[in-house]
């Protein structure tokens, strides 16, 4: 991957085909989770992380969820659609305006939260020494997403302070 860099009013990166495929697969998985029947997905730790209860009291949390969850799901679905629309399926240049970049930031954050929750990532988790195994490869993807998100934040910040 060529990291995100600011060029005028846009941020631009380049993904190789495997990276674009991984992002597409993760988007599919996140979409499936977010569109699953709430009764079937109840208690899923990833959904609990992406759609927080907002309160320890069960009744207050249920009321909060009822008020906030539809809008959260809709916003996440809109962001997923925008990332899909700007993701080159076979790899290539990703060129984002400010709104698209914010959608990528929110979505890469959701992907990292989902993957990190599934893998049990903590502040003490280190990158894998051997990424060959399934957990090692998933952890490698987690850290790669972190780098993608970091480069996007840096590119957006470069525009805020006048650097181009």
ABEGO torsion letter per residue (X at the ends): XBBBBBBEABBBBBBBAAAAAAAAAAAAAAAAAAABBAAAABGBAAAAAABBAGBABAAAAAAAAAAAAAAAAAAAAAAAAAAAAABBAAEEBBBBBAAAAAAAAAAAAAAAAAAAAAAGBBAABBBBABAABAAAAAAAAAAAAAAAAAAAAAAAAAAAAGBX
